[in-house]
Structures are given as structure tokens and as C-alpha cells.
Amino acid sequence: MGGAARSGQQDMARVVSRAMSAREHVIVQAGTGTGKSLGYLVPLLVDCARRGNRGLVSTATLALQRQILVKDAPAVIDAVAEHTGVRLRVAVLKGWSNYLCLNRISGGYPDEDALFSLEGSDTEKSDAADRYATDSGREIIRLREWAKTTDTGDRDDLTPGVPDLVWRRASVSKRECLGKTCPFINECFAQRARETANDADVVVTNHSLFGINATGDTDLFPGINAVVIDEAHELAGRVRDQARVELSQSLITRVARTLRTHAKISVSALEKGAIALGSALEPLDEGLLVERPEALRDALIDVNDALGQAGRELKNSSVDAASKTLARAAIDELAEAIAAWSADSERMITWVTRPDVGGEHLNLAPLDVAPALGSRGFGDRPAILTSATLKLGGSFTSIAHDCGLSISGQPWNGIDVGTPFVPQSQGILYTAAHIPPPGHSGPSPQVLDELVDLVRAAGGGTLALFSSWKAAQAGAQALRKDTEFPILMQGEDTVSALVTRFREDTDSCLVGTLSLWQGVDVVGHSCRLVVIDRIPFPHPADPVAQARSRDAERRGLNGFRTVSLTHASLLMAQGAGRLLRSVSDRGVVAVLDSRLSTKSYGAFIRASMPPLWPTEDPDVVRSALQRLRDSSGDA
């Protein structure tokens, strides 16, 4: 295939092949540079070709889906065909709303007023409406032209893209789809993608859709014999996020408006229920809801009764099919949220948020997604979970539990196939043990001074990772004030554009928060220093972490170690992993949180991170950075 032999990749392929033959689960930690995509694609596709099986690959992001489909899989398909005589078909499958709806783009759907979300004075709303109508109109016209030439209707194939608000007016959710009654059913992009995937030998999807399949009643991936989860460290979180639902006065009001507009039915009871819910939520504090107030329970009983009445009236409505489908979709959205509320409260996380003044939201998410993943997601099919960061504190137990392998009924084992890099020789882990432990008011002056000094010693080339937006802003401000290097701040441009500039300017610094801790792949001298301001434990008020910790305590476990420590260790491993992206990379990971050295849990975190050469000596690390700066990355 034109590549170089990698022992870790070969080990991974053998382990994956054995797991599929024995119908067992396996967790494979494959460090950066291993080539894990080929490490699982080769044995998976060989198995499919030789035995006539179907395989599924789930990734963390749509971008990785595309990389596998466009870059990795074609090369493997050719190689497998040469050795087996079977040319496999690989298809990608995304959520319904990722595809253009020909009926909607042609005006076949009655649309809600798209300006409901605009805020401000009447004059500001009017100006915004004019701008929106003009700009979105141009984009809709461009989408209509694109619809004539695209073979996929896939949003990712549209260049340049369009804003989310515009795309929502050109796509539909699965609930809103007219199905067989749609005049464009034979040309439907989403339906065609589903049919292509059903006929393919290997389907490439994403964790959110995999989660919908695992937690829902419909089998989106029939006949699958083996499952591969890439970037498996994100699986449980992504599945929990996609299963989260919201209830609010504004949601119910919107559903009522949709029913009145499209179904022409009375919604006064539903509107009263919305007001009652708003009144019940208004006095509640933000955060985890441990006890469910009686007023909240009564309000949702009223909403559920009103929704049932609306559903019965909708059946007798004489409106057209498109209007009835939109009305039914609105009812189903609200019914799903009420069903989550009605589930066992001990197995649901319930919390209140207040994104706007007077706009309280009731949020619900499953406490534990492991049962759904273990039983329905994997079941008795062999499952291969892989990532560069799965072994937390030296053990695979945490990931096996969170992803459901421990309860799937099938045996599992874990293996670390290593990395072609030599972290001890290529990089330094510096812990600023002399700095006082972090407080709650943002980075201390000592942390900012240390950041500036390290960046100066390195001559730029720094990825500065902060655990909060406030801290990132303080770090960027300090660097702009006290250094002459170009400072690229997250939020000032798209992440991809910022990473490109960071890669091209070897003396620039990229500053950001949690979304930059993963996925930034910059090879070479441009990223010679990675600074982490503090250990990223979940915020004490994080309702999901709180609920999971309480549940761990109920099961006799240590809530802090089970939830907060594993969460922080995973992010620390991911953040430190930004440094070495090739065998020739050299650099320093600097952690400005002394707790990594002084607290007992620091050993667990360090065991989860790449094994860089450790030091706490400020002079040693500054000298190393200066040598690295002066050598331009050659030594």
C-alpha cells in the first residue's frame, strides 16, 4: 500500500482479527503515529471479504467519517480486492438532517417564521430581518442550484458552506420527513444514503447516530457482524449528549404555535401548560435537581394531558400531508422530552439551566449509557474500541465500564500497542511545582508570569490550553502584552483557520479552551511547547458530573476518582498528545498546576499521559526550550 511497516499497527491488526474470529471485544490503545485506521480497517475488510460479513465503523466526528471514506478505506479496498478477489462497498451514513431536502428547498413545506429567534428592539429586529432575508435568500438560491448538480446532497460536500439557520430551512429531521408520500421520494438524498448504507459491506457512521441506534427502537444498521469504535474515549459522552432532551416554556409555546399554524387545532390547554411549567421552573436554582418539586410534576402532567389531546385532534385534521407531518414532528419532539421525565428518576440526570433571563430550561439525560451500548449497541457482536487515550491510570477498566463492555455478556481484553514515537527522548513533561495551587478566580499572576517566560524561552510555537474561557482570555491578554509573538485566540476565527495559521507561522501562539485539547494536529517546529494551565476537573457545579459522582458513591465507589479524576486524566492525556505528532517532533509539555506533583492523584494522571521525560526544574526546562528555539527544531 506504499507505507512503512509499523510494529504497533501490525500488532493491532492481529489483535483485531483474533477478536473478530473469536467474537470477543477488545480495547486497543494505539498511540499517535501508529496508523490505527489501517490497523482496524484491514482486518475488518478482510473479514467482510472472506466471510461475507458486514462491518460498522463509528467515529467521533463527521470530519473523521469523511477521512475514512475518502482517504483510508479506498486504499484498503484496493489491497483487499487484490488479495481476495472481492471488491467491497463502503458507505457513509449520517443523521437525516445532514442531507438536503429537495421538497423543502422547492417550497413543498410550509415554513415557520425564521425570525422568531431574533432579539433586540423593533428597529434592530427589522434591520436584522432585512439582512437575514437578503443573505439567506441568496444562500437558498445557491442551494437550489447546488441541488441540480450534487450526487449526495450531503452538507459536507457543499463548498463554501451555509449558516446553520439557512441549512435548517433546506433540510428536515427524520420526524419531519414525508416518507413515501413525498413527491421527491425517488430522488431523496437521505433515503438514497440510507439505502446505499444498507447495501454496503462496511458502513461508516458517527457516535451520535450510533447512540441513537443503541438507545432507540429502530435498527439503523441491520445485519452488522462486527463494530469498530474509533476515538472510543468520546463514545459515552457523545451518546449521552445526543440522548439529552430539554423542556421549557418556550419549547412548549413553539410546539403549540406549530400545531395552531399547521394543524389548525386548538392549543389553549397546551399554552396553559407552558405557562404552568414556566412558573414551576422560575424559582428553581440552576444546577442539579435532586428532588422533583410537586409544582413541576403537576405542570408536566397537565402538559402531557394537553399533548395527548392535541395528538387526537391532529388525527382528525384535514390539512395537507406536509403540514400534518410538521405538526406530528412537533408533538413527537415534546413527547420524547416528557417520556424522559417519566422514566425512572434514579436513572436520569435532571438539571435546570437559565440561558436567558426568565427562560429556564429543564434538562434530562441518561445517567448511564453503558446498558444501552453493551446490550443493543454491541450485544454479542465483536466490538473493537480504539483511541490513543484509553488506558487511564494504567487500566482499561474505566473505558470498559463506561462503554458497556463490562455488561455486554461477551469477554473483553485490552492491549496497548504503543507508539512509533519515543516520548522519553522526544519530549519533556515540566510540572511547575513551585507555583501555588490554582484557585477559583482564574489564573494567578504566577501562572501568567510562568506562561510568558516559557513562551519567550521557546520563541513562540506554543499551544496554550486553558480549562475555562475566562482563563484563556487572561492568558491571551498576558501574551499580547508581554511578548511580540503573533497570538491567535480561539473565537476570533474558525478553529480550522486558526490551526492553519498556527501551523504556517512557526513563532505564533494558539490560545484556547477545551475544544482545542483534542484534534489539533500540527507536525513540526510550529508546536514545540504545549502549556496546560490547570488539571481540567469538571466544574463542581457540573450537574452531569455531580449526578454520576452521587451514583458512584451509592454503588460504594469513590465518586471523585470514578468520575472527576478519569475525566481530567483523559483530557490531560489528550492535551499532552498535541505535542508529538511525528517521530521527528521535539518539545515540552508544561503543566502550570502543582497538584500534578503534590497530590496523590497526580500519579494516576501522569500514568495516563504520554511518558515524557519529567522535570520540575524551571531552569532545566527554559534551557531546553531555548536550545530547541535556536535549533529550529533540528535537535
CORBELWO-V344207 format. One record per helix or strand of 2 or more residues. SS is the DSSP state (2 for helix, 1 for strand). FROM is the first residue (numbers start at 1). TO is the last residue. If there is no record, write none. Layout:
ss={SS | SS}
from={FROM | FROM}
to={TO | TO}
//
This chain:
ss={2 | 1 | 2 | 1 | 2 | 1 | 2 | 2 | 2 | 2 | 2 | 2 | 2 | 2 | 1 | 2 | 1 | 2 | 1 | 2 | 2 | 1 | 2 | 2 | 2 | 1 | 1 | 2 | 1 | 2 | 2 | 1 | 2 | 1 | 2 | 1 | 2 | 1 | 2 | 1 | 2 | 1 | 2 | 2 | 1 | 2 | 2 | 1 | 2}
from={7 | 25 | 36 | 55 | 62 | 90 | 96 | 102 | 122 | 155 | 164 | 179 | 185 | 189 | 202 | 207 | 226 | 232 | 245 | 249 | 268 | 287 | 294 | 321 | 345 | 348 | 359 | 370 | 382 | 397 | 405 | 412 | 423 | 427 | 445 | 462 | 469 | 487 | 495 | 509 | 514 | 529 | 543 | 559 | 587 | 595 | 602 | 613 | 618}
to={22 | 30 | 51 | 59 | 84 | 92 | 98 | 105 | 147 | 157 | 168 | 181 | 187 | 199 | 206 | 215 | 230 | 243 | 248 | 263 | 282 | 288 | 315 | 342 | 347 | 356 | 366 | 378 | 387 | 402 | 407 | 418 | 426 | 431 | 458 | 465 | 482 | 489 | 504 | 512 | 516 | 532 | 554 | 576 | 591 | 598 | 608 | 615 | 631}
//
